Amino acid sequence: MTNALWQPQAHMPSVLAGDRLMIVSGEGANVTTDDGRVLLDATAGLWHANIGHGRPELAEAAAAQMRTLETYHTFGRIVNDQALALADRLEAMSPIANPKIFFVSGGSDAIDTAAKLSRRYWQHLGQTNKRIIISRQSAYHGLHAFGTSLAGISFNREGYGSESLIPETARVPANDADALAAEIDRLGPDRVAAFFAEPIIGTGGVILPAPGYLQRVEEICHEYDVLFVADEVITGFGRTGAMFATELFDLHPDMVVMAKGITSGYAPLGGLLIAPSVWEPFFDSPDSPIFRHGVTYSGHATACAVAQANLDVIESENLVAHVKELEPELVRAMEQVAKHPSVAEVRTGIGLLAGVNLIPEVSADLITRVCLESGVLLRPLPDNTIQISPPFVIEPGALWRIAGAIAVALDHPELQERSGPGPALDHVDDDA
Ligand code: PLP
């Protein structure tokens, strides 16, 4: 029986008709399929496998913690030692001074938490109309109810019967700071709770911030008394060549959203770094309210122990500095791709991230399928862009292999037959 699973973001009739790729093991920057093919994991899965696959030290950390205590919850006055220890470590490495840390199970959970806390904060301060959350076109903030409502990728927000699954959200163009100010003016600053932004838009197409954009939107948020939330689910823990993009761009957000790279995917964990301005009203007096939020696995002890082991690897192997070293190599490798007439734009230059945006006549989905035949596993993003975000442990030569596979695929005979003038090739919308 292999047909029971309903896969996320999948067209199940195609999957059950055989359009399925099964991964069964991994080591370093490679994964292996059920039929024994070794593939170069050019995306680190869903941008998560930062330290690479198959690390025994993480398996051992998980096993040791499970033998001691799988987990214990952290609701109310109860806590476990692993959640406390990881929070202290994150406090010490946080790009926000003197933060508090709230743990959940993943990125979508963390977005829900940040959205609820944004609204709860203003309610507590008596600014009860400040409820609208603004996000960017092309944004991806996960697929829970708030993430769906904040989505800047239209197919992720449609089909639920209203314009926004959770009411009181708005979107602005991705790289236009003036548009944010204009939207806050239009809505009324007294109605806007927060602005959420990925420092580098990931799933929406690897869209780098325009020079000065992030600094300017931060200023606008301060001018209008709107919370600024940096979604670092992809960029956090080294992907940009800095531990956090918040440091790289010298930002001062009210909250930083974390997931993926916090454990490199070895256990599900997400969380928030929360600035004093936001946490103080919940901590500073006997009358402070309880933030009525959390999940059974907030501060899951095994996930936290795995996160510690992951951070140990990142630090002891200097992987963030290594990403910075590989950054120009990736740029150079992608130059050959950028010259191809089927490529509209290559978006790269920050850390181990690149997006190859293709002209509409050439399908990113088809190109990734051709690359797979040469052993390179890539992903098409919704705007006809190919995602490149390999594990940090990738060899420099393998970056050239990725670029080479794309360049060869763009000249593939099947593509020449199927593309050219006429309608754009079908491509499967796939994202996370
Ligand atoms: N935010 C961003 C920027 C993401 O890229 C993702 C996942 O890709 C999420 C939030 C949601 O994280 P998760 O899939 O762990 O719920």
Residues whose N, C-alpha, C, O or C-beta is under 5 A from the ligand:
A	BS01	PLP	G106 G107 S108 D109 Y140 H141 G142 E198 G202 D231 V233 I234 A259 A432
